[in-house]
Amino acid sequence: MWPNSLRLLESASAPASEHLAADAALLSNVEADCSAAGLRIWELEQYVVIAGKSNDLSREVDLAACAADGVPVLRRSSGGGTVVLGPGCLCFSLALPVPAEFGSHGISGVTAALMQKLAEAWADASRPVAVAGISDLTLADRKFSGNSQRWKKSAFLHHGTVLYDFDLPRITRYLRHPSREPDYRRGRPHAEFVTNLPLSRHDLTTALKSSWNVS
């Protein structure tokens, strides 16, 4: 279903807005030429809140807390929920051609296959990573990775985040309880729902690049 290998796009330190713009440019490149399929891996030095394209900021975000701490609130072009990014949260962006199997699998089937590939990259016998909901990754039923997508006619962009050394109370401070939640969350507040995956940044990125045969 996937390209044999992907290009690794270098991602220098930059504000979140520039990373979002780079993702949009990468998607456009793959839409024009499927051989441009690539992977970007990045991490922010400062905290930022990024909302999905349809999220109601006043409903999802504690705007007063963000303003008090000088935390920017941005919006991305993909769907999904609102997230807090910053140090200790690895971000990755996959820009891929729409696979030939799309006709029989649809968006849900392609997404499920992609999420399983990501889960397998970071799982081992002592770390049973699972796919939960539509596009979450969990460890012991607690979420450490959220994912979202933007589809075009012949290419799609997959945004992902991985909490590995994140200041988890920041999520409670900046985000309200989401207006929509997957069944497996069972109404749990952020503090009881999210966790860090106990892997180093180096090990996370090494496994991700190996899984996608990045050159």
C-alpha positions in Angstrom: 0.0 0.0 0.0 2.9 2.4 0.7 5.9 3.6 -1.4 9.0 1.4 -1.1 10.9 4.3 0.5 10.4 7.9 1.5 12.6 10.9 1.5 13.5 12.4 4.9 12.9 16.2 4.8 15.2 18.1 7.1 13.3 20.1 9.7 15.3 22.9 11.3 14.2 24.7 14.5 11.3 27.0 13.5 8.0 28.4 14.8 5.0 26.1 14.6 3.5 28.3 11.8 6.5 27.6 9.6 6.2 23.8 10.2 2.5 23.9 9.2 3.4 25.8 6.1 6.2 23.3 5.3 3.6 20.4 5.6 1.2 22.2 3.2 4.0 22.6 0.7 5.1 19.0 1.0 1.5 17.8 0.4 1.3 20.0 -2.7 4.6 18.6 -4.0 3.3 15.0 -3.6 0.1 15.9 -5.3 2.1 17.1 -8.3 4.6 14.3 -8.2 4.1 11.1 -6.2 7.9 10.4 -6.1 8.1 13.4 -3.7 6.6 11.3 -0.9 8.4 12.1 2.3 8.6 12.2 6.1 9.2 15.3 8.2 10.2 14.9 11.9 10.1 17.9 14.1 9.8 19.2 17.6 9.0 22.6 19.0 11.1 24.5 21.6 8.1 26.5 22.8 4.6 25.4 23.8 1.8 26.1 21.3 -1.9 25.0 20.9 -2.9 23.8 17.5 -6.5 23.3 16.6 -8.0 21.1 13.9 -9.5 22.9 10.9 -13.1 22.7 12.3 -12.5 23.1 16.1 -14.3 25.8 18.0 -11.5 27.5 19.8 -13.7 29.0 22.6 -15.0 25.5 23.3 -11.8 23.5 23.1 -9.2 25.9 24.4 -8.7 27.8 27.7 -7.8 31.0 25.8 -7.2 33.0 29.0 -4.6 30.5 30.2 -2.9 30.5 26.9 -2.8 34.3 26.8 -1.5 34.5 30.4 1.4 32.2 29.5 2.1 33.6 26.1 1.2 30.4 24.3 0.1 30.9 20.7 -3.1 29.3 19.4 -3.0 28.2 15.8 -5.1 26.3 13.4 -3.9 23.5 11.0 -5.4 22.4 7.7 -6.1 18.9 8.8 -9.0 17.5 10.8 -8.9 16.0 14.3 -8.8 17.5 17.7 -6.9 20.3 19.4 -3.5 19.5 20.8 -0.7 21.1 22.9 2.8 20.8 21.4 6.2 21.7 22.8 9.3 20.1 24.2 9.0 16.4 24.8 6.4 16.0 22.0 7.7 14.5 18.8 5.9 15.6 15.7 6.0 13.8 12.4 4.4 14.5 9.0 3.9 11.9 6.3 3.0 13.1 2.8 2.0 10.1 0.7 0.3 9.3 -2.6 -3.2 8.0 -2.4 -2.6 4.2 -2.6 -4.1 2.0 -5.4 -6.0 0.1 -2.7 -8.0 3.3 -1.8 -10.9 2.2 -4.1 -11.5 -0.9 -2.0 -10.3 0.4 1.4 -11.5 4.0 1.5 -10.2 6.6 3.9 -11.0 4.5 7.0 -9.2 1.4 5.7 -6.1 3.3 4.6 -6.0 5.1 7.9 -6.4 1.9 9.9 -3.5 0.3 7.9 -1.3 3.4 8.5 -2.1 3.5 12.2 -1.2 -0.2 12.6 2.1 0.4 10.8 2.9 3.2 13.3 1.9 1.0 16.3 4.2 -1.8 15.2 7.1 0.7 14.8 7.0 1.5 18.5 5.8 -1.6 20.1 7.6 -4.5 21.7 6.9 -7.3 24.2 7.2 -5.0 27.1 5.5 -2.1 25.4 2.1 -3.2 23.9 1.2 -0.2 21.8 -2.3 -0.4 20.5 -4.5 1.6 18.0 -7.6 3.0 19.7 -10.4 5.1 18.4 -9.9 6.1 14.8 -6.4 7.5 15.0 -4.9 7.3 18.5 -2.1 5.2 19.8 -2.2 4.0 23.4 -0.1 2.4 26.0 -2.1 0.6 28.8 -5.3 2.3 27.5 -3.8 5.8 27.8 -3.2 8.0 24.8 0.3 9.1 23.8 -0.2 9.8 20.1 -2.9 11.7 18.3 -3.1 11.8 14.5 -5.0 13.7 11.8 -5.1 13.9 8.0 -5.8 16.1 5.0 -6.7 14.4 1.8 -6.4 15.7 -1.8 -7.2 13.9 -5.0 -4.0 12.0 -5.4 -2.1 12.6 -2.2 -2.7 13.0 1.5 -1.0 14.4 4.6 -0.8 12.6 7.9 0.1 14.6 11.0 1.1 12.7 14.1 2.3 13.6 17.6 4.1 11.4 20.2 4.3 12.4 23.8 7.6 11.0 25.2 8.9 13.5 27.8 6.1 16.0 27.8 5.0 18.2 30.7 1.5 16.6 30.8 -0.2 19.1 33.2 0.2 21.6 30.3 -2.6 19.8 28.5 -5.0 20.3 31.4 -4.0 23.9 31.7 -4.5 24.9 28.1 -7.2 22.5 26.8 -10.8 22.1 28.0 -12.4 18.7 27.9 -13.0 18.0 24.2 -16.4 18.4 22.8 -16.0 15.1 21.0 -14.1 12.1 22.3 -13.6 8.4 21.3 -15.6 5.8 23.2 -12.5 4.4 24.8 -11.8 7.6 26.7 -14.9 7.0 28.8 -15.1 10.6 30.0 -11.7 10.6 31.6 -10.0 14.0 32.2 -6.8 14.8 30.5 -4.7 13.8 33.6 -6.2 10.3 33.6 -6.2 9.9 29.8 -2.8 10.8 28.4 0.7 9.5 29.1 4.3 9.6 27.8 5.7 6.7 25.8 8.9 5.7 27.6 11.2 5.9 24.7 14.0 8.4 23.9 13.6 10.8 21.0 16.5 9.0 19.3 14.8 5.6 19.6 11.4 7.1 18.5 12.9 8.6 15.3 15.1 5.6 14.5 12.1 3.3 14.7 9.9 5.6 12.6 12.5 6.0 9.9 13.2 2.3 9.8 9.5 1.5 9.5 9.0 3.8 6.5 12.4 2.9 4.9 13.5 6.5 4.9 16.5 7.4 2.7 
